[in-house]
Amino acid sequence: MRKMRHWLRGAAMAAALSLATLPALAQDKMTVLLDWFVNPDHGPLYIAQEMGYFKEAGLVVEMIAPADPNDPPRLVAAGRGDVAISYQPQLHLQVDAGLPVVRIGTLVATPLNSIIALKDGPVKSLKDLKGKKVGFSVGGFEDALLGAMLEKHGLSLKDVTLVNVNFSLSPALFAGQVDAIVGGFRNFELNQMAIEGKPGRAFFPEEEGVPAYDELIFIAARDRANDPRLGRFLDAVERGTAYMINHPDAAWALFIKGRPDMDTELNKRAWRDSLPRFAHSPRALDRARYARFANFLKERGLVKTTPDVATYAVELK
C-alpha cells in the first residue's frame, strides 16, 4: 500500500510538471457591439466577463457601446465587428432592406416594448385611447404595434394623435404632452415612473394581438455565421445567464464592479425585472415564432416579403 501511495504521488507530480510545460490556451479576440449604453439588459455578457466564462471559452471579448444605436447592424454586416446586439423586429426590416445579417442567438426572449399610461390617469384600457395623444420615438414598427393593439379594441391609428417626443417618453407623459406612450420598456420606464412617484399602467403587445417576439438578439454577418467563436461566445453567455438567475445579488455586485455609475435605484429595479426575461438557452431558435412575426410585419406593410427563416436566423451547432 505504501509503494502504491508513493507511485500515485510520483505520477501526480509528473502530470503537474507536464501540464506546466504546455502552452496556455490561445485566446481568440471578439468584438461585441451593444445596442445602447451599458445597462442591465446586457447583464449576462458582463457576468460572463466577470466570472471568467469567456476566458474559459478561449475568448477575449470587448464590448462597445455605439455612438449611434443604428450603427451596430451595419458595422457587423461590413465586418467591423463580430457580433451586434439588435432587436428581432429590426432584423426583419434590415433583412428586407438587403442587409446581410443573421440572427445567431437570443439575449432577451420576450417583448419589452409596451404602451404605458399614468396609473391614476384617464386611460384605464386601450379603448380609452380614442381621441388621445400617444407619444412615440421611432416610427414604423411602433406604429404597427400600436395599430394592432388598438384594432383588438375596435380602434385604429386614425383614432389617436401620434406625437414624436424624440426619446423623451416618460417626461412627455409627466408633462401632459401626451396621454400615453408607445415604445417604453417595461423593465425601465415603468420603474423610472415608480421612482418618480408617478406609477404607470402598462399594456403588453403579446396580450393585445401582437405575436410574441424576442426583444434583444445577437446578430452576425451572414457570411460569418459558421465562425467557431460564435458558439463558444453563446455558451459563455448561457453560463452568465444561469449564474444571474441562481445568484441575482452576487451577480448584481459583479455587474456594478468597477462601474459605480451603474449602481442606481433604477438599474437595481431593472435588473430584478429583467432576470426572468433572459433566454435560458441563447442558441435555441423557434422558427415558427419567427415566421409568425414576419407574417405580422408583412400584413402591416413593414416588409415586402417573408423569406425562409433559415436565410436570416440560425441555430448554431
Phi, psi and omega in degrees: 000320180296319178298321179298317180298317179297320180294316179297318179297317179295320179296319180296318180295320179296319179296319181296318179294323179296316179296324183294335182273351180285147177291150179294149179301129180297139181253117179274132180279143176220145176244126178246121179267118180286163179275343188199183176296159183301131179204173184303339176301336182263010185313310183302327180291317183286329175290320176300324178291310185291327181276355179082014182291323176296316181299318180294336177273005179077031184234143167245109188253126175252125180254129186235126175279137185280150172287326178231119182301342179279349187283319189311312180300319180293321180294318178295318179300328181271004179080018181258025177181152183271320182221144173233145170270127181221198184235140181303314179304321180290327178303313181300318180292320180295317179295320179297330179275359176097007179287126184277070179235162182215142176286129179245346182191170182240137176257303177247117192267008177228159173298146171250336180300149179197166170260130185232136174231167177292135184299324180262015180270186185283345183269101179260337177215169180296335177298331182287354179282351180301125180079005183261168177261134180239123180275144178216165179245320184234120180286176178095260183297319182295325175297315181296318179298311180299316181300316180295320180292322178293320183300327178298339182247021175077016180245175175216177179298337179291343181273356179231162175252119180274133182234121178282111183259006171054057177066006177260064189291297182299315178303321180295324178290316179298321184281355181078011178294327177224163180264342179201166177228149173240137182109357178285132178280131185294336179272352179241297185302316180298321178290320178299318180295319180295318179299323181275008176076018179229074185300151183250164174243125185251146174240125190262128183307316184292348176258358187230039172096000179256128178301143178296150181209167176276129180286306182244133181226164173260131178235156177219168175296140184302322183279004178238016183294342180265008178300119183298342178292332187295318178296318178296322178299313181293325177297320179292321177297321178299318178295322178296319179297314180300319180295319179300316183291320182282329185225066186301321182288316178295323179293322177299317179299323178290323182296320183270357179300120181076002179230067184300335179292343178278343186278074180236162179297321179298313181294325177298316180290321179295322177301312180299315184283342180276333187310311183285356185259349179289145179291122179289332177231088186304330181290328190301138182230125175263095184297321180297323179295318178295318180295320179298317181289323177299319178296323177299315180295324179292318177299330181271359177079017182270336175230152183274326183225166176235084182294166177305133182306325183299343181277346182222001177212127183231158174247108185294143180271000000 
